Amino acid sequence: MTTATDLFIDGPAGRLSVRTKGLETKPAHVVILVQGANLSGQLGYDFGFDGRTDYSFMEALVARGYGAVTFSIRGYRDSELRGHPHGVQTTQAIEDTAAVIDWVIAQGFVRPHLLGWSWGGRIVGRYAETRGDRIGRLVLLDPAIGGGNIVPFPEKDEWWANTAAYFRDRLERDFMEAAAHEALATQAEAHEPRSPNGIRVENEEGSIAAVADRITVPTLMLYGFAAGMQNYMQGGSGRAEFFERLATNDKALVIVPDGGDYGHLQNARHRMWRVIADFLDAGSLHG
């Protein structure tokens, strides 16, 4: 297993918790992995249990010759939060993502690739609209594009409780081996017991969608076939429509079987990882 380096960098509103793998070998390309609404990048992309490393997407990227970087948005896991949890919305997440991209570039890795999962797909899509010149290739993994359905949030709690019971119910059992299903649920409760509820406030008020016409970088849209059933995943446009409007000729839309909203952590993960790595490799072939 590749040694992880955990560190803090200065973000726009406090220190951000960052994890890297494979940077010490000076790879030609680095991939920055942006989290979803509940789990940090550290747990969402570097999950393992009982000596099992075959659930870590970061490990898979390093095995393909990439450096991998992930982080926690402000208020998640060990990243600082200055202000109210409801203030942690997509705009703030884009600011934190930009800080991590700038840090990676400052380490000498020019034009890193950028991947976002679920809410992270909205984050990286909106980032790419205006700052595509700073990144290489873009991957939207089961993206919650934004816009569309309003998702009520009447409770208005400051924090979301990441209980093991919630994840046992939320993670699709049909697509995940039992041991991994239980390990992810228990690790979430133990290491990330709460998450800011800003994204739920945003989804109730009406989120700003990523605009495909403004995204000019090479883009992969990748889904587990059962993903997108929840209200928060229903954006202002359908998958195919958004894909067709992407302002690049270098793009792909792929749907893989045996996976849902957590496909990269489920039985579909190896196929999804290969699709992503092949898409990123194509950028190297094209210079």
Number of C-alpha atoms within 10 A of each C-alpha: 11 12 10 16 13 14 12 15 15 14 20 13 15 16 21 27 26 20 19 23 22 22 20 10 11 14 14 14 20 27 29 24 25 32 28 24 21 22 21 27 28 23 20 25 25 22 21 19 15 8 7 11 16 17 21 21 23 31 23 20 20 20 13 13 17 25 25 27 28 27 30 26 33 30 25 25 23 18 20 19 18 12 11 13 21 17 20 24 23 23 14 17 23 21 18 25 27 18 17 23 23 16 15 20 16 10 11 11 20 17 19 24 23 28 25 24 29 26 27 27 27 30 32 29 29 24 23 24 17 12 14 21 11 19 20 20 25 29 26 26 28 29 29 29 31 28 20 19 17 18 19 16 14 9 7 13 15 17 17 17 17 21 17 19 12 13 17 16 11 12 20 18 15 12 21 21 12 10 10 19 19 18 16 21 20 19 18 23 17 13 14 19 19 20 23 25 24 23 22 26 24 21 21 16 13 16 24 18 18 24 21 21 14 17 22 21 22 23 26 22 21 23 28 25 18 18 18 19 11 11 14 22 21 20 23 19 16 11 18 10 11 17 19 15 13 19 17 16 11 15 19 15 14 14 15 17 15 17 24 26 25 24 30 24 27 24 20 21 23 17 15 25 18 14 17 21 17 12 20 23 16 13 15 11 7 6 5
